Amino acid sequence: MRIKNLKLKNFRNYEDESVDFSAGLNVLFGRNAQGKTNCAEAVFYLCTGTSPRCRRDKQLIRHGAAAAEISALAEGLYGEVEISARITEGGREVRINGNKITRNADILGNIFSVFFSPHELRLIQDGPDERRRFLNVSISQLSRPYYVALMRYNKILEQRNNLLKNRDLGMVYETLPVWDEQLCKYAAVIAFKRAEYADMLSPVAQGIHAELTDGAEKLEISPEKKYKGDEKQLATRLFDELSANYDRDIRLGFTASGPHRDDLDIVIDGTDAKTFASQGQTRTAALSIKLAEVEIFKKLSGEYPVLILDDVMSELDLPRRKKLAARTSGLQTILTCTHAERVLYGREVNKIRIEGGKIK
């Protein structure tokens, strides 16, 4: 998978720019706050329909403009695909090969991408919602049924939480089983896919982590709650768990169990990384997980995703920089940094200088 061209119009600090990417290593370089990360962000947005930096699309619109427009021409196993998005205060319009799509799920699976920046340390350091977000974005690119189940689960969960706040307790107790039957159908898909993904992720990340640390540390990843069985068995188990906790949920006013509360255990040398890992250990563990994500995409889709590395090299020592550069060989990489020469290491590189929102 590779992106051949990216066009930006009134996106972040870009007025109207176009950039061509090579199939190998593309280095976006320049001083800080010039637009390097904005360019990388646009690529990831067109791949996933979401920004790695903000939750509201309207933040992507250039100050003073009515709308932002971005588009990418990409090439993969099944030929070329063009994705474009027009973002306004009121929403967005996405087109694939010129055809307007009506479902957000249709964005996924056209261009695969993995994004890593120093902010991804939140994957280790922050609360469970960051790790769930990682799983959701990654699995959704590979599985539209997962994305659809996730959207429907969240909608029903919101309705269930609203019901729990109702003071007509007779009606609440009578209605909850109806909502829970639907909720658990989608919860089972989510739980099964997450456990399946974690089982693939752990050994790959462990191997990469051993390589990056020269075998000095061992990384282990597993779901906090180990789900077993098929989706039907999971749905039954989750339904029973919800039914046994009606009083608790009514007292709290929200649903306190289910996939929206799950977490991943990330352990380094038998110790909880979320609590005890140093900054260096956290950085290496997060990078290992992201590089493992790349390998899983290759295994399941048949081609490597576009790898986006935003200001990562400055956070690594020289041996790890070299190992990371070696690992990116053979796949399209978009890398942002302040000095291009730091990451070349004798490789052929497409160097793109960015200055004040301009492609130089």
C-alpha positions as CSV (number, residue, x, y, z in Angstrom):
1,M,0.0,0.0,0.0
2,R,1.3,3.4,-0.9
3,I,0.0,7.0,-1.2
4,K,1.1,8.6,-4.4
5,N,-0.2,12.2,-3.9
6,L,-1.8,14.3,-1.2
7,K,-3.7,17.5,-1.8
8,L,-4.5,20.0,1.0
9,K,-6.7,23.0,0.8
10,N,-7.5,25.1,3.9
11,F,-6.5,22.2,6.1
12,R,-4.8,23.4,9.4
13,N,-2.1,25.9,8.3
14,Y,-2.2,24.9,4.6
15,E,-3.9,27.1,2.1
16,D,-3.5,25.1,-1.2
17,E,-0.7,22.6,-1.5
18,S,0.1,19.3,-3.2
19,V,2.8,16.7,-2.3
20,D,4.0,13.6,-4.1
21,F,5.3,10.6,-2.0
22,S,7.7,7.9,-3.1
23,A,7.1,4.2,-2.3
24,G,9.8,4.2,0.3
25,L,10.9,6.6,3.0
26,N,9.5,10.1,2.8
27,V,11.0,12.7,5.2
28,L,9.0,15.8,5.9
29,F,11.5,18.2,7.5
30,G,11.6,21.8,8.6
31,R,11.5,23.9,11.7
32,N,8.9,23.4,14.4
33,A,5.3,24.6,13.9
34,Q,5.6,24.7,10.1
35,G,3.0,22.1,9.2
36,K,4.9,18.7,9.1
37,T,2.6,17.0,11.6
38,N,-0.5,18.6,9.9
39,C,0.5,16.9,6.6
40,A,1.0,13.5,8.3
41,E,-2.4,14.0,10.1
42,A,-4.2,14.6,6.8
43,V,-2.9,11.2,5.5
44,F,-4.1,9.3,8.6
45,Y,-7.5,11.1,8.5
46,L,-8.1,9.9,4.9
47,C,-7.1,6.4,5.9
48,T,-9.3,6.1,9.0
49,G,-11.8,9.0,9.0
50,T,-10.4,10.2,12.3
51,S,-7.6,12.5,13.4
52,P,-4.9,11.2,15.8
53,R,-4.7,14.7,17.4
54,C,-8.3,16.0,17.9
55,R,-11.8,14.7,18.4
56,R,-13.7,17.4,16.5
57,D,-13.3,17.7,12.7
58,K,-14.0,21.4,12.7
59,Q,-10.6,22.0,14.4
60,L,-9.0,20.8,11.1
61,I,-10.3,23.8,9.1
62,R,-7.8,26.6,8.5
63,H,-8.6,29.8,10.5
64,G,-10.9,32.1,8.5
65,A,-11.9,29.4,5.9
66,A,-15.4,28.0,5.5
67,A,-14.2,24.4,4.7
68,A,-11.1,22.2,4.5
69,E,-10.6,19.9,1.6
70,I,-8.1,17.0,1.4
71,S,-7.6,14.2,-1.0
72,A,-5.2,11.3,-1.6
73,L,-4.4,9.1,-4.5
74,A,-3.2,5.7,-3.3
75,E,-2.3,2.4,-4.9
76,G,-2.6,-1.1,-3.4
77,L,-3.1,-4.7,-4.2
78,Y,-6.4,-4.0,-6.0
79,G,-5.3,-0.9,-8.0
80,E,-5.7,2.8,-7.4
81,V,-8.1,4.5,-5.1
82,E,-8.8,8.1,-4.5
83,I,-10.3,9.4,-1.2
84,S,-11.4,12.9,-0.6
85,A,-13.0,14.7,2.3
86,R,-14.6,18.1,2.5
87,I,-14.9,19.3,6.2
88,T,-17.2,22.1,7.3
89,E,-18.5,23.4,10.6
90,G,-21.6,21.3,10.0
91,G,-20.0,18.0,9.1
92,R,-18.1,16.3,6.3
93,E,-18.5,14.8,2.9
94,V,-16.3,11.9,1.9
95,R,-15.9,10.5,-1.6
96,I,-14.2,7.4,-2.8
97,N,-13.3,7.4,-6.4
98,G,-15.7,10.3,-6.9
99,N,-18.6,8.5,-5.3
100,K,-20.1,10.0,-2.1
101,I,-20.3,7.5,0.7
102,T,-23.2,7.4,3.1
103,R,-21.6,5.3,5.9
104,N,-18.5,6.1,7.8
105,A,-17.6,2.4,7.7
106,D,-17.0,2.7,4.0
107,I,-13.9,4.9,4.6
108,L,-12.2,2.0,6.3
109,G,-10.1,-0.6,4.5
110,N,-9.3,1.5,1.5
111,I,-5.9,2.8,2.7
112,F,-4.4,1.1,5.7
113,S,-2.3,3.3,8.0
114,V,-0.4,3.2,11.3
115,F,0.4,6.4,13.1
116,F,3.1,6.9,15.8
117,S,4.2,10.0,17.6
118,P,5.6,10.8,21.1
119,H,1.9,11.4,22.1
120,E,1.3,7.7,21.6
121,L,3.1,7.2,25.0
122,R,-0.4,7.7,26.3
123,L,-1.1,4.2,25.1
124,I,1.0,3.0,28.1
125,Q,0.8,5.9,30.6
126,D,-2.8,7.1,30.4
127,G,-6.1,5.4,31.4
128,P,-7.9,2.5,29.7
129,D,-9.7,4.7,27.3
130,E,-6.4,5.3,25.4
131,R,-5.8,1.6,25.0
132,R,-9.4,1.0,23.9
133,R,-9.0,3.8,21.4
134,F,-5.9,2.1,20.0
135,L,-7.7,-1.2,19.7
136,N,-10.8,0.4,18.1
137,V,-8.9,2.3,15.4
138,S,-6.6,-0.6,14.5
139,I,-9.3,-3.3,14.4
140,S,-11.8,-1.1,12.7
141,Q,-9.4,-0.7,9.7
142,L,-9.2,-4.4,9.4
143,S,-12.8,-5.3,10.2
144,R,-15.8,-3.3,9.1
145,P,-18.1,-5.6,11.1
146,Y,-16.2,-4.6,14.2
147,Y,-16.6,-0.9,13.5
148,V,-20.3,-1.4,12.9
149,A,-20.7,-3.4,16.1
150,L,-18.8,-0.7,18.0
151,M,-21.0,2.1,16.7
152,R,-24.2,0.3,17.5
153,Y,-22.9,-0.8,20.9
154,N,-22.1,2.8,21.8
155,K,-25.5,4.0,20.7
156,I,-27.4,1.3,22.7
157,L,-25.1,1.9,25.7
158,E,-26.0,5.6,25.7
159,Q,-29.7,4.7,25.6
160,R,-29.2,2.2,28.4
161,N,-27.4,4.8,30.5
162,N,-30.3,7.2,30.0
163,L,-32.7,4.6,31.1
164,L,-30.8,3.9,34.3
165,K,-31.3,7.5,35.3
166,N,-35.1,7.2,35.1
167,R,-36.8,7.3,38.5
168,D,-39.7,4.9,37.3
169,L,-37.9,1.9,38.7
170,G,-40.6,-0.6,37.6
171,M,-40.2,0.5,34.0
172,V,-36.4,0.4,34.3
173,Y,-36.3,-3.2,35.6
174,E,-38.9,-4.3,32.9
175,T,-37.1,-2.6,30.0
176,L,-33.4,-3.3,30.8
177,P,-33.5,-7.0,29.5
178,V,-34.7,-5.7,26.1
179,W,-31.8,-3.3,25.8
180,D,-29.3,-5.8,27.2
181,E,-30.2,-8.5,24.6
182,Q,-29.3,-6.0,21.8
183,L,-26.3,-4.6,23.7
184,C,-24.7,-8.0,24.3
185,K,-25.0,-9.1,20.7
186,Y,-22.7,-6.3,19.7
187,A,-20.6,-6.5,22.9
188,A,-19.8,-10.1,22.0
189,V,-18.4,-9.1,18.6
190,I,-16.2,-6.4,20.2
191,A,-14.9,-8.6,23.0
192,F,-14.2,-11.5,20.7
193,K,-12.3,-9.4,18.1
194,R,-10.3,-7.5,20.8
195,A,-9.2,-10.8,22.4
196,E,-8.3,-12.2,19.0
197,Y,-6.3,-9.1,18.1
198,A,-4.5,-9.1,21.5
199,D,-3.5,-12.7,21.0
200,M,-1.9,-11.8,17.6
201,L,-0.4,-8.6,18.9
202,S,1.4,-9.9,22.0
203,P,3.9,-12.3,20.5
204,V,4.8,-9.9,17.6
205,A,5.3,-7.0,19.9
206,Q,7.3,-9.2,22.3
207,G,9.7,-10.1,19.4
208,I,10.1,-6.5,18.2
209,H,10.6,-5.3,21.8
210,A,13.3,-7.9,22.4
211,E,15.0,-6.7,19.2
212,L,14.9,-3.0,20.2
213,T,16.2,-3.8,23.7
214,D,18.8,-6.4,22.6
215,G,16.8,-9.0,24.7
216,A,17.3,-7.1,27.9
217,E,13.5,-6.8,28.6
218,K,10.4,-8.9,28.0
219,L,7.1,-7.3,26.9
220,E,3.7,-9.0,27.5
221,I,0.3,-7.8,26.4
222,S,-3.1,-9.4,27.3
223,P,-6.7,-8.4,27.7
224,E,-7.4,-7.4,31.4
225,K,-10.3,-9.8,31.3
226,K,-9.6,-13.0,29.3
227,Y,-12.6,-13.7,27.1
228,K,-13.1,-17.3,26.1
229,G,-15.6,-18.9,23.8
230,D,-17.4,-17.9,20.6
231,E,-19.5,-14.8,20.2
232,K,-22.7,-16.7,21.3
233,Q,-21.1,-17.8,24.5
234,L,-19.7,-14.3,25.1
235,A,-23.1,-12.7,24.6
236,T,-24.7,-15.1,27.2
237,R,-21.9,-14.4,29.7
238,L,-22.1,-10.6,29.3
239,F,-26.0,-10.7,29.5
240,D,-25.7,-12.6,32.8
241,E,-23.2,-10.2,34.1
242,L,-25.4,-7.2,33.3
243,S,-28.5,-8.9,34.8
244,A,-26.7,-9.6,38.0
245,N,-25.8,-6.0,38.5
246,Y,-29.0,-4.1,37.8
247,D,-29.1,-2.7,41.3
248,R,-25.6,-1.4,41.1
249,D,-26.0,0.2,37.7
250,I,-29.3,1.9,38.8
251,R,-27.6,3.2,41.9
252,L,-24.6,4.5,39.8
253,G,-26.7,5.8,36.9
254,F,-24.5,4.2,34.3
255,T,-23.4,0.8,33.0
256,A,-20.4,-0.3,35.0
257,S,-19.4,-3.5,33.0
258,G,-18.9,-4.3,29.4
259,P,-16.3,-3.8,26.6
260,H,-16.5,0.0,27.2
261,R,-14.8,-0.6,30.6
262,D,-12.1,-3.1,29.4
263,D,-8.4,-2.6,29.4
264,L,-5.2,-4.2,28.2
265,D,-2.5,-5.4,30.6
266,I,0.9,-4.3,29.4
267,V,3.8,-5.8,31.4
268,I,7.5,-5.4,31.2
269,D,9.6,-8.0,33.0
270,G,6.6,-9.0,35.1
271,T,5.9,-5.5,36.2
272,D,2.9,-3.4,35.3
273,A,4.2,-0.9,32.7
274,K,1.3,1.5,33.2
275,T,2.5,2.2,36.8
276,F,6.2,1.4,37.0
277,A,7.8,1.8,33.5
278,S,10.4,4.5,33.1
279,Q,10.1,7.0,30.3
280,G,12.5,5.1,28.1
281,Q,10.8,1.8,28.7
282,T,7.4,3.4,28.0
283,R,8.7,4.8,24.7
284,T,10.2,1.5,23.6
285,A,7.1,-0.5,24.6
286,A,4.8,1.9,22.7
287,L,6.9,1.8,19.6
288,S,7.1,-2.0,19.8
289,I,3.3,-2.2,19.9
290,K,2.9,0.1,16.9
291,L,5.5,-1.8,14.8
292,A,3.7,-5.0,15.7
293,E,0.5,-3.4,14.4
294,V,2.2,-2.9,11.1
295,E,3.1,-6.6,10.9
296,I,-0.5,-7.6,11.8
297,F,-1.8,-5.4,9.0
298,K,0.5,-7.1,6.6
299,K,-0.5,-10.6,7.8
300,L,-4.3,-10.0,7.6
301,S,-4.5,-7.7,4.6
302,G,-1.7,-9.0,2.4
303,E,0.1,-5.7,2.2
304,Y,1.9,-3.3,4.5
305,P,0.1,-0.2,5.7
306,V,1.4,3.3,5.3
307,L,3.6,3.9,8.4
308,I,3.5,7.5,9.7
309,L,6.2,8.4,12.2
310,D,5.7,11.9,13.6
311,D,8.8,13.4,15.4
312,V,9.8,10.0,16.6
313,M,13.6,9.9,15.9
314,S,14.3,12.8,18.3
315,E,12.9,10.7,21.1
316,L,15.2,7.7,20.5
317,D,18.9,7.0,21.0
318,L,21.1,6.3,18.0
319,P,21.0,2.4,18.2
320,R,17.2,2.5,18.3
321,R,17.0,5.0,15.5
322,K,19.0,2.7,13.3
323,K,16.9,-0.3,14.2
324,L,13.7,1.6,13.5
325,A,15.1,2.8,10.1
326,A,16.0,-0.8,9.2
327,R,12.5,-2.0,10.2
328,T,10.8,0.6,7.8
329,S,12.6,-0.9,4.8
330,G,10.1,-2.3,2.3
331,L,7.1,-0.2,3.3
332,Q,6.1,3.3,2.6
333,T,7.0,5.5,5.5
334,I,6.1,9.2,6.1
335,L,8.5,10.5,8.7
336,T,8.5,14.1,10.2
337,C,11.6,15.6,11.8
338,T,13.5,18.8,12.1
339,H,16.8,17.6,10.4
340,A,16.5,15.1,7.5
341,E,20.1,14.0,7.8
342,R,19.5,12.4,11.2
343,V,17.5,9.6,9.7
344,L,19.0,8.9,6.3
345,Y,21.6,6.2,7.2
346,G,22.5,5.7,3.6
347,R,19.0,5.0,2.4
348,E,17.3,6.5,-0.7
349,V,15.0,9.1,0.7
350,N,12.3,11.5,-0.7
351,K,13.1,14.7,1.2
352,I,10.2,17.2,1.4
353,R,10.9,20.6,3.1
354,I,7.9,22.3,4.7
355,E,8.0,25.9,5.6
356,G,5.0,28.0,6.9
357,G,2.4,25.6,5.5
358,K,4.2,25.5,2.1
359,I,5.7,22.4,0.4
360,K,9.2,23.5,-0.8
